[in-house]
Amino acid sequence: MKGENLADTIRVISNYADLIVLRHPLDGSVRMAAEFASVPVINGGDGSVHHPTQTFLDLYTIRRESHLEGLKIAMAGDLKYGRTVHSLCHALSLYGAEMTFVSPPELRMPPEIVRDLQKNKIGIKETDSLEEIIGDVEVLYMTRVQRERFPDPEEYEKVKNRLRVTGDLLRTADPDLKILHPLPRVNEISPEVDSTPHACYFEQAFYGVPIRMALLALALGVIE
């Protein structure tokens, strides 16, 4: 409100804290903050680019509820602005995952991320239909279409309800399918899904507690 720049804010807060967790709307802000901080900086969400702490808890959830090596996963929803899926697909590439990206054409995964995955020989499929892939994946990672990321409200209205998980959709799913979501959801997952064995998103949210405790402890040198 007073016009102070981020560099000065970080310099001051570094004198008050042992560690900084920064969530910021501008891309690249956390990297820049780390250059001016005299204490460790954890990325709590960097514009529309990355969200690495969410990725740690996502990996932990997938490991507990399904498996990591050779996973068949679909990421659906806002793949253009969704920083959670940007970080997650890079992480899963280390485990040889097969990835399907499900989104309206306007919200496809950024081409530079797709190219990076292809360079690493990751199998990728792109579609705009959940019905087409629901029987072929072991994990479905849903994301909300983020109203706040759209410069034009009319564009948001066009795509906000394109993809939705319902009980009817799950009739053709793998019996062991697990559904994840970084939350909050809007209407992309019907409430009727919550009581099915496929729903893992509330457990996923809980796993953020021990995972972030561990990250804090690591950054502070409490554990190695």
Secondary structure as GFF3:
##gff-version 3
##sequence-region A 1 224
A	DSSP	alpha_helix	6	14	.	.	.	ID=ss1
A	DSSP	beta_strand	20	24	.	.	.	ID=ss2
A	DSSP	alpha_helix	29	36	.	.	.	ID=ss3
A	DSSP	beta_strand	41	46	.	.	.	ID=ss4
A	DSSP	alpha_helix	52	65	.	.	.	ID=ss5
A	DSSP	beta_strand	72	76	.	.	.	ID=ss6
A	DSSP	alpha_helix	83	92	.	.	.	ID=ss7
A	DSSP	three_ten_helix	93	95	.	.	.	ID=ss8
A	DSSP	beta_strand	98	102	.	.	.	ID=ss9
A	DSSP	three_ten_helix	105	107	.	.	.	ID=ss10
A	DSSP	alpha_helix	111	119	.	.	.	ID=ss11
A	DSSP	beta_strand	124	127	.	.	.	ID=ss12
A	DSSP	alpha_helix	130	133	.	.	.	ID=ss13
A	DSSP	beta_strand	139	142	.	.	.	ID=ss14
A	DSSP	three_ten_helix	147	149	.	.	.	ID=ss15
A	DSSP	alpha_helix	153	159	.	.	.	ID=ss16
A	DSSP	three_ten_helix	169	172	.	.	.	ID=ss17
A	DSSP	beta_strand	178	180	.	.	.	ID=ss18
A	DSSP	three_ten_helix	191	195	.	.	.	ID=ss19
A	DSSP	alpha_helix	201	219	.	.	.	ID=ss20
###
